Amino acid sequence: MFPSRALFSQARLTLFTRAGCGLCDNAKKTVVQLHQRRPFEFVETYIDEPGNKKWKDVYDFDVPVIHVQSVENGLPKEANLDDARKLFHRMTEEEVEQLVADAEK
């Protein structure tokens, strides 16, 4: 069995999104393109789903939002996602890649 390349990553990227959001679709496309070139853990969180009220309360009018965290032994170094590096709304692949690189340092 081969371990996932995400296991070797030092960064976790969380995309906060919602269905029917054009900016969110563009942000996901940007993240997926980068993810094909560079390993990192990628989590997509739909803020309108039950159980994500915390994030809906914070980001209801701001999605898409990207959080990038440093990861050590599969666990984020920060206590929670509130401490992550963030990008809002429109982002380029280069901006996302820079956040991932910063988190891996």
Contacts in CASP RR format, 6 or more apart in sequence:
PFRMAT RR
TARGET T0000
AUTHOR 0000-0000-0000
METHOD contacts of the structure
MODEL  1
MFPSRALFSQARLTLFTRAGCGLCDNAKKTVVQLHQRRPFEFVETYIDEP
GNKKWKDVYDFDVPVIHVQSVENGLPKEANLDDARKLFHRMTEEEVEQLV
ADAEK
5 39 0 8 1.000
6 39 0 8 1.000
6 40 0 8 1.000
6 41 0 8 1.000
6 42 0 8 1.000
7 74 0 8 1.000
8 39 0 8 1.000
9 39 0 8 1.000
9 40 0 8 1.000
9 41 0 8 1.000
9 71 0 8 1.000
9 104 0 8 1.000
10 40 0 8 1.000
10 70 0 8 1.000
10 71 0 8 1.000
10 72 0 8 1.000
10 103 0 8 1.000
10 104 0 8 1.000
11 40 0 8 1.000
11 41 0 8 1.000
11 68 0 8 1.000
11 69 0 8 1.000
11 70 0 8 1.000
11 71 0 8 1.000
11 100 0 8 1.000
11 103 0 8 1.000
11 104 0 8 1.000
12 40 0 8 1.000
12 41 0 8 1.000
12 42 0 8 1.000
12 43 0 8 1.000
12 68 0 8 1.000
12 69 0 8 1.000
12 71 0 8 1.000
12 76 0 8 1.000
12 103 0 8 1.000
13 31 0 8 1.000
13 35 0 8 1.000
13 40 0 8 1.000
13 41 0 8 1.000
13 42 0 8 1.000
13 43 0 8 1.000
13 66 0 8 1.000
13 67 0 8 1.000
13 68 0 8 1.000
13 96 0 8 1.000
13 99 0 8 1.000
13 100 0 8 1.000
14 43 0 8 1.000
14 44 0 8 1.000
14 45 0 8 1.000
14 66 0 8 1.000
14 67 0 8 1.000
14 68 0 8 1.000
14 69 0 8 1.000
14 81 0 8 1.000
14 84 0 8 1.000
15 24 0 8 1.000
15 27 0 8 1.000
15 28 0 8 1.000
15 31 0 8 1.000
15 42 0 8 1.000
15 43 0 8 1.000
15 44 0 8 1.000
15 45 0 8 1.000
15 64 0 8 1.000
15 65 0 8 1.000
15 66 0 8 1.000
16 45 0 8 1.000
16 47 0 8 1.000
16 55 0 8 1.000
16 59 0 8 1.000
16 63 0 8 1.000
16 64 0 8 1.000
16 65 0 8 1.000
16 66 0 8 1.000
16 67 0 8 1.000
17 24 0 8 1.000
17 27 0 8 1.000
17 28 0 8 1.000
17 44 0 8 1.000
17 45 0 8 1.000
17 46 0 8 1.000
17 47 0 8 1.000
17 63 0 8 1.000
17 64 0 8 1.000
18 24 0 8 1.000
18 46 0 8 1.000
18 47 0 8 1.000
18 48 0 8 1.000
18 63 0 8 1.000
19 46 0 8 1.000
19 48 0 8 1.000
21 63 0 8 1.000
21 64 0 8 1.000
23 63 0 8 1.000
23 64 0 8 1.000
23 89 0 8 1.000
23 90 0 8 1.000
24 63 0 8 1.000
24 64 0 8 1.000
26 64 0 8 1.000
26 90 0 8 1.000
27 64 0 8 1.000
27 66 0 8 1.000
27 90 0 8 1.000
27 91 0 8 1.000
28 44 0 8 1.000
28 64 0 8 1.000
30 91 0 8 1.000
30 92 0 8 1.000
30 93 0 8 1.000
30 96 0 8 1.000
31 42 0 8 1.000
31 66 0 8 1.000
31 96 0 8 1.000
32 42 0 8 1.000
33 93 0 8 1.000
34 93 0 8 1.000
34 96 0 8 1.000
34 97 0 8 1.000
34 100 0 8 1.000
35 42 0 8 1.000
38 97 0 8 1.000
38 100 0 8 1.000
40 68 0 8 1.000
40 100 0 8 1.000
41 71 0 8 1.000
41 74 0 8 1.000
45 52 0 8 1.000
45 55 0 8 1.000
46 52 0 8 1.000
47 55 0 8 1.000
47 56 0 8 1.000
47 59 0 8 1.000
47 60 0 8 1.000
47 63 0 8 1.000
48 56 0 8 1.000
59 65 0 8 1.000
62 88 0 8 1.000
62 89 0 8 1.000
64 88 0 8 1.000
64 89 0 8 1.000
64 91 0 8 1.000
65 86 0 8 1.000
65 87 0 8 1.000
65 88 0 8 1.000
66 86 0 8 1.000
66 87 0 8 1.000
66 88 0 8 1.000
66 91 0 8 1.000
66 96 0 8 1.000
66 99 0 8 1.000
67 81 0 8 1.000
67 84 0 8 1.000
67 85 0 8 1.000
67 86 0 8 1.000
68 84 0 8 1.000
68 85 0 8 1.000
68 86 0 8 1.000
68 87 0 8 1.000
68 96 0 8 1.000
68 99 0 8 1.000
68 100 0 8 1.000
68 102 0 8 1.000
68 103 0 8 1.000
69 76 0 8 1.000
69 77 0 8 1.000
69 78 0 8 1.000
69 81 0 8 1.000
69 83 0 8 1.000
69 84 0 8 1.000
69 85 0 8 1.000
69 103 0 8 1.000
70 76 0 8 1.000
70 77 0 8 1.000
70 78 0 8 1.000
70 103 0 8 1.000
70 104 0 8 1.000
71 77 0 8 1.000
71 103 0 8 1.000
76 84 0 8 1.000
78 84 0 8 1.000
85 99 0 8 1.000
85 102 0 8 1.000
85 103 0 8 1.000
87 95 0 8 1.000
87 96 0 8 1.000
87 99 0 8 1.000
END
